[in-house]
Amino acid sequence: MEMFIPSSGLSKVMGKHGTNLDNIRKISGADIEIIESKSSRHEHVAHIFGTHEQRQSAENLIKAFIMST
């Protein structure tokens, strides 16, 4: 599964030293890789691997971090 992350939300998803991303991986059980989008400098792409439930959980957690203030 691919999910786009706007540059404005990347630091929220990553967290300090990647701690938020590590926690998303632990909670969801999904494997997540974040890379720069080839089509836009203003967003990144999260590649999410795992079962349907793991991918859905990771997607929901990433969305929550992006929306947090």
N, C-alpha and C positions, 0 to 999 in steps of 0.2 A: 504494500500500500504506500502511496506517496501522499504527502501532505505539505502544503506550502506554508512557510512561516515568514511573515513580514520582518524586515530588518528591525523595525521598531519593537518587535516582540521577542527577538532572538535572545537578548540578554536575560529576559525573564525566564525563558524556557531553559537556557543553559544554567543559570545561577552562578554563584561565585565558585570558581574552579570546577564547574560542571556538576555541582552537587544536585541541582534540581533535575537535570537530565538523568543522573544516576538514580535518583529517587523514583523518577517516572519509570525507568527500566525495572527497578526492583518491585514497585507496586504493581505494574501491569504485567510483568513477566515477558514483555516484548523486547526484541533486539531493535535498537534505533540507531540509525546513522544519519547525521545531518551534514549536508554539503551545500555549497553555493549553487544557486540556480544558474544554469547556462544561458537562460533567456532573459534574466533580469538581475541587475545588481541590487535591487531593492528587496529581494527575498531569498530565502534558503529553502531547501527541500529536505524534508524528513522522510527517509525510507524506513518503514516500520514492518518488521517481520515477526511472525508468530501465528498462533491460532486466531480465529476470528475474534474471540473474546479478548485476547491479549492486544490485538491491534486496535480494537474499539476502545478499550480501556486507555491505551497510550494516547490515542487521538483525543479522547475527552480530557485527559490530564493536560496535554499540550495546549488545547484550546483554553482551558481554565487558566493556565499560566499566562497565555497571551492576553487574555481579558483582564487579568489582575492589575491593580494599580499600585 
